[in-house]
Amino acid sequence: MASRETDDQVAEAILSYLAEAPEAMDTADGVTEWWLLRQHVRVEVEAVTRVLDWLVERGVLERVGRPGQERYRRARM
């Protein structure tokens, strides 16, 4: 049984993808594999970036390297 919340999330992801690629066209399988996966990965990357920043701010991790090419590791004590 499908939930309205899940359907709303899928619709939002499809519309977000189409906002970036208005000429896109694909099969249901292609939409699932490419459009929705891409949107999911983007959300995950944004969440991981926020958590990494939070851990750096608290001294748990340290950021090493130039901006745009940072690496993260456990903070050295």
C-alpha positions in Angstrom: 0.0 0.0 0.0 1.5 3.3 -1.1 1.6 6.3 1.3 0.6 9.8 0.2 3.9 11.1 1.9 6.0 8.8 -0.2 4.1 9.7 -3.4 4.6 13.4 -2.5 8.4 12.9 -2.1 8.7 11.1 -5.4 6.7 13.8 -7.1 8.9 16.5 -5.6 12.1 14.7 -6.7 10.8 14.3 -10.3 9.8 18.0 -10.5 13.1 19.1 -9.0 15.0 17.1 -11.6 12.8 18.6 -14.4 13.5 22.1 -13.1 17.2 21.4 -13.9 16.6 19.4 -17.1 13.3 20.6 -18.6 13.8 18.7 -21.8 14.4 15.4 -20.1 12.4 12.4 -21.2 12.7 8.7 -20.1 10.9 5.5 -19.3 9.5 4.8 -15.8 12.6 2.6 -15.2 14.9 5.4 -16.4 13.1 8.0 -14.3 13.6 5.7 -11.3 17.2 4.9 -12.0 18.5 8.2 -13.2 16.3 11.1 -12.1 15.3 9.9 -8.7 18.7 8.5 -7.8 20.4 11.7 -8.8 18.0 13.7 -6.6 18.6 11.3 -3.7 22.4 11.6 -4.0 22.2 15.4 -4.1 20.2 15.4 -0.9 22.6 12.9 0.7 25.7 15.0 -0.3 24.1 18.1 1.2 23.4 16.3 4.4 26.9 14.8 4.6 28.5 18.2 4.0 26.4 19.7 6.9 27.4 16.9 9.3 31.1 17.1 8.3 31.0 20.9 9.0 29.3 20.3 12.3 31.9 17.7 13.3 34.7 20.0 12.3 33.2 22.8 14.4 33.1 20.5 17.4 36.7 19.4 17.0 35.8 15.8 16.2 37.2 16.0 12.7 39.7 18.2 11.0 39.6 19.5 7.4 42.8 19.2 5.5 43.6 20.7 2.1 42.6 23.5 -0.2 39.1 24.8 -0.5 37.1 22.6 -2.9 39.6 19.7 -2.4 39.2 19.2 1.3 39.8 15.9 3.0 38.4 15.0 6.4 40.0 12.9 9.2 39.7 12.3 12.9 41.0 15.4 14.7 44.5 14.8 16.2 44.8 15.5 19.8 
